[in-house]
C-alpha cells in the first residue's frame, strides 16, 4: 500500500470519529432520534456536488446556512469534478442515506477518469456529506 493511501484512510477515519463525537455530545448518540430525512439528504448531496462542479471548496459549506459538514479527500486535494450522476435513490440506514454516485474527475496529472463511489449523507442533528473510504 502506498504511504499516502494509509495516511488518507487515517485522515478519513479521524474526521468521521470527530464528527460522531460532535454529533453525539455528552448525552450519547441515538440513531432512532436522528433518523435521516431521505429527501433532504438527496437534495443536499446534489447541491454539494453541483457546487464542487462549479468550483467551490468543501470548506465553503461551513459558511452557508444551513451549514453542511463536507468530507471528500479528492475534492479537498484539488481534483475537479467534471460531472456526476447519482445512481440511485439511496438507502436510508439509521442516521444516513447511503448513495452511489458516478463521478468524472479531472486533474493535471492523471487526466480524466470515472469512478463510482458511496456518499453517506446525514440530516440530523447537522447536515453532513461524507465520501466513503475506498479506491
For each residue, the residues with C-beta under 8 A, 3 or more apart:
1: 5 6
2: 5 6
3: 6 7
4: 7 8
5: 1 2 8 9
6: 1 2 3 9 10
7: 3 4 10 11
8: 4 5 11 12 73 133
9: 5 6 12 13 133
10: 6 7 13 14
11: 7 8 14 15 73
12: 8 9 15 16 71 73 133
13: 9 10 16 17 133
14: 10 11 17 18
15: 11 12 18 19 71 130
16: 12 13 19 20 71 130
17: 13 14 20 21
18: 14 15 21 22
19: 15 16 22 23 69 71 128 130
20: 16 17 23 24 29
21: 17 18 24
22: 18 19 25 126
23: 19 20 29 34 122 125 126 128
24: 20 21 27 28 29
25: 22 28 29
26:
27: 24
28: 24 25
29: 20 23 24 25 34 95
30: 33 34
31: 34 35 94 95
32: 35 94
33: 30 124
34: 23 29 30 31 94 95 122 124 125
35: 31 32 92 94 95 124
36: 41 92 93 94 95 96 97 121 122 123 124
37: 40 41 123 124
38: 41 42 89 90 92 97
39: 42 43
40: 37 43 44 123 127
41: 36 37 38 44 45 90 92 96 97 99 121 122 123
42: 38 39 45 46 86 89 90 97 99 121
43: 39 40 46 47
44: 40 41 47 48 68 121 123 127 129
45: 41 42 48 49 86 97 99 101 119 121 129
46: 42 43 49 50 86
47: 43 44 50 51
48: 44 45 51 52 61 68 70 129
49: 45 46 52 53 81 84 86 101
50: 46 47 53 54
51: 47 48 54 56 60 61
52: 48 49 55 56 58 72 75 81
53: 49 50 81 82 83 84
54: 50 51
55: 52
56: 51 52 60 61
57: 60 75 76
58: 52 61 70 71 72 75 76
59: 62 63 70
60: 51 56 57 63 64
61: 48 51 56 58 64 67 68 69 70 129
62: 59 67 68 69
63: 59 60 67
64: 60 61 67 68
65:
66: 127
67: 61 62 63 64 126 127
68: 44 48 61 62 64 126 127 128 129
69: 19 61 62 126 127 128 129 130
70: 48 58 59 61 75 128 129 130
71: 12 15 16 19 58 76 128 129 130 131
72: 52 58 75 76 129 130 131
73: 8 11 12 76 77 131
74: 77 79 105 131
75: 52 57 58 70 72 79 81
76: 57 58 71 72 73
77: 73 74
78: 107
79: 74 75 105 106 107
80: 105 106 107
81: 49 52 53 75 84 103 104 105
82: 53 104 105 106 112
83: 53 103 104
84: 49 53 81 101 102 103 104
85: 101 102
86: 42 45 46 49 90 99 100 101
87: 99 100 101 102 116
88: 91 99 100
89: 38 42 99
90: 38 41 42 86 97 98 99 121
91: 88 97 98 99
92: 35 36 38 41 96 97 98
93: 36 96 97 98
94: 31 32 34 35 36
95: 29 31 34 35 36 122 124
96: 36 41 92 93 120 121 122
97: 36 38 41 42 45 90 91 92 93 120 121 122 123
98: 90 91 92 93 118 119 120 121 132
99: 41 42 45 86 87 88 89 90 91 118 119 121
100: 86 87 88 116 117 118
101: 45 49 84 85 86 87 116 117 118 119
102: 84 85 87 114 115 116
103: 81 83 84 114 115 116 117
104: 81 82 83 84 112 113 114
105: 74 79 80 81 82 112 113 114 115
106: 79 80 82 111 112 113
107: 78 79 80 110 111
108:
109:
110: 107 113
111: 106 107
112: 82 104 105 106
113: 104 105 106 110
114: 102 103 104 105
115: 102 103 105 135
116: 87 100 101 102 103
117: 100 101 103 131 132 134
118: 98 99 100 101 131 132 134
119: 45 98 99 101 129 130 131 132
120: 96 97 98 128 129 130 131 132
121: 36 41 42 44 45 90 96 97 98 99 127 128 129 130
122: 23 34 36 41 95 96 97 126 127 128
123: 36 37 40 41 44 97 127
124: 33 34 35 36 37 95
125: 23 34
126: 22 23 67 68 69 122
127: 40 44 66 67 68 69 121 122 123
128: 19 23 68 69 70 71 120 121 122
129: 44 45 48 61 68 69 70 71 72 119 120 121
130: 15 16 19 69 70 71 72 119 120 121
131: 71 72 73 74 117 118 119 120
132: 98 117 118 119 120
133: 8 9 12 13
134: 117 118
135: 115
